[in-house]
């Protein structure tokens, strides 16, 4: 585990545990971790910041606010999904994170996937439901919100989170 504490006195790191159990390598300050769904909290926080800044509204069609990428139009129902539906897992969109993605990702575990590479697994797939109709936890929603953040901040998702949440 790595803990970063930022205070008026500066930054302090605390590390504990093993990064690799087989090799018995200790965790270091720069050890990379897969944070899984805890990143959704950070994504949501930045979306609400962008709303407060007037850069988006929750009822807005998400596709109208984001930079286009190859294949975006091949995602079923993408033109009618709102920012709020993405946030609340009520988009109806298909899930990209399935067996095919897992198989591809296991070939290169250190690969950093961009939005097009991730979502190509649902290009031309039928949506799970109509937008707004039902709740369904779908990782696709937050990949799109991350891309929306990068688009509105005119940079990368990583730099947006870094600048907005971690380097005040």
matplotlib code that plots the C-alpha trace (Angstrom):
import matplotlib.pyplot as plt

x = [0.0, 1.0, -0.4, 0.2, -0.5, -0.6, -0.6, 0.5, 3.9, 4.3, 3.9, 4.7, 4.6, 4.1, 4.6, 4.0, 3.7, 5.0, 4.6, 5.4, 4.8, 6.9, 10.0, 9.4, 9.8, 8.8, 6.3, 8.0, 6.6, 6.5, 4.9, 2.0, -1.3, -4.4, -7.0, -10.0, -13.3, -11.9, -11.0, -14.8, -15.0, -12.2, -13.8, -17.2, -15.5, -14.0, -17.3, -19.0, -16.2, -16.7, -20.4, -19.7, -17.4, -20.2, -18.3, -21.0, -24.5, -25.6, -28.6, -26.4, -25.7, -22.3, -21.2, -21.8, -19.3, -16.4, -13.8, -14.7, -12.5, -12.6, -15.5, -17.4, -20.4, -20.3, -21.4, -25.1, -27.2, -24.1, -25.8, -28.7, -26.8, -26.5, -23.6, -25.9, -26.8, -23.1, -22.5, -25.5, -24.9, -28.2, -26.8, -27.9, -24.5, -22.8, -20.0, -16.5, -14.8, -15.6, -13.9, -12.4, -11.0, -9.6, -7.9, -6.4, -5.3, -3.7, -1.3, 0.3, -0.6, 1.4, -0.3, -2.2, -5.3, -6.7, -10.5, -10.7, -8.6, -10.8, -14.2, -13.5, -14.8, -18.3, -18.2, -21.3, -22.6, -26.2, -26.7, -28.0, -31.0, -32.4, -30.7, -32.2, -34.4, -32.5, -29.5, -26.6, -23.0, -21.1, -17.4, -17.9, -19.7, -16.6, -14.2, -16.4, -16.5, -12.7, -12.6, -15.1, -12.9, -9.9, -11.9, -13.2, -9.9, -8.1, -5.5, -5.2, -7.4, -4.4, -3.3, -6.9, -7.0, -3.5, -4.2, -7.7, -7.5, -3.8, -1.8, -3.7]
y = [0.0, 3.6, 6.5, 10.1, 12.8, 16.4, 19.1, 22.7, 21.3, 19.4, 15.8, 12.7, 9.1, 5.9, 2.6, -1.0, -4.5, -6.4, -5.4, -8.9, -11.8, -14.3, -12.0, -10.5, -7.0, -4.3, -1.6, 1.7, 5.2, 4.8, 1.3, 1.2, -0.3, -1.3, 0.8, -0.8, 0.9, 3.3, 5.5, 6.1, 8.2, 10.5, 10.6, 11.6, 14.3, 15.9, 15.7, 17.6, 20.2, 20.6, 21.1, 23.8, 25.5, 25.5, 23.3, 20.6, 20.0, 16.6, 16.4, 17.1, 14.4, 13.2, 12.5, 16.1, 17.2, 14.8, 14.8, 12.3, 9.1, 6.4, 4.1, 6.4, 6.4, 2.5, 2.4, 1.7, 4.5, 6.7, 9.8, 9.7, 9.0, 11.9, 12.6, 11.9, 8.5, 7.6, 8.7, 6.7, 3.6, 4.1, 4.5, 1.1, 0.8, -2.5, -3.6, -3.6, -5.3, -8.9, -12.1, -10.7, -7.7, -9.8, -12.1, -9.2, -7.4, -10.5, -10.6, -7.3, -6.5, -3.3, -1.8, 1.4, 1.2, 4.4, 4.9, 3.6, 0.5, -0.3, 0.4, -1.3, -4.4, -3.0, -1.4, -2.6, -4.5, -4.1, -1.9, -3.7, -1.4, 2.0, 4.9, 5.8, 2.7, 0.6, 0.5, -1.7, -1.4, -1.0, 0.1, 1.5, 4.5, 5.6, 5.1, 7.5, 9.9, 9.8, 10.7, 13.4, 14.9, 14.8, 16.4, 19.3, 20.0, 19.7, 17.3, 13.8, 12.2, 11.6, 15.2, 16.4, 14.3, 15.2, 19.0, 19.0, 16.6, 16.0, 19.1, 22.0]
z = [0.0, -0.6, 1.3, 0.2, 2.7, 1.4, 4.1, 4.4, 5.5, 2.2, 1.0, 2.9, 1.7, 3.7, 2.0, 3.3, 1.9, -1.1, -4.7, -5.9, -3.5, -5.5, -5.7, -2.3, -3.8, -1.4, -2.3, -3.2, -3.5, -7.3, -7.4, -9.8, -8.6, -10.5, -8.7, -10.3, -9.5, -6.9, -9.9, -10.5, -7.4, -8.8, -12.2, -10.6, -8.6, -11.7, -13.6, -10.9, -10.9, -14.7, -14.1, -11.4, -13.9, -16.5, -18.9, -19.0, -17.7, -16.5, -18.8, -21.9, -24.5, -23.6, -27.2, -28.1, -25.5, -26.1, -28.8, -31.4, -31.8, -34.4, -33.7, -31.4, -33.8, -33.8, -30.1, -30.0, -28.5, -27.9, -29.4, -26.9, -23.6, -21.1, -18.8, -15.9, -17.3, -17.6, -14.0, -12.6, -14.7, -16.5, -20.0, -21.3, -23.1, -23.7, -21.4, -23.0, -20.1, -20.9, -21.9, -25.1, -23.4, -20.6, -23.1, -25.0, -21.8, -20.3, -23.3, -22.2, -18.5, -18.4, -21.5, -21.0, -23.1, -24.8, -25.2, -28.7, -27.9, -24.9, -26.5, -29.8, -28.0, -28.2, -31.6, -33.5, -30.5, -29.5, -26.4, -23.2, -22.9, -23.8, -22.1, -18.7, -18.5, -16.0, -13.7, -14.8, -13.6, -16.8, -16.9, -20.4, -18.7, -16.9, -19.8, -21.7, -18.7, -18.5, -22.2, -21.7, -18.9, -21.2, -24.0, -21.9, -20.2, -23.6, -22.2, -20.8, -18.2, -16.0, -16.1, -15.4, -12.3, -11.3, -11.6, -10.3, -7.4, -6.4, -7.1, -5.7]

ax = plt.figure().add_subplot(projection="3d")
ax.plot(x, y, z, "-o")
ax.set_aspect("equal")
plt.show()
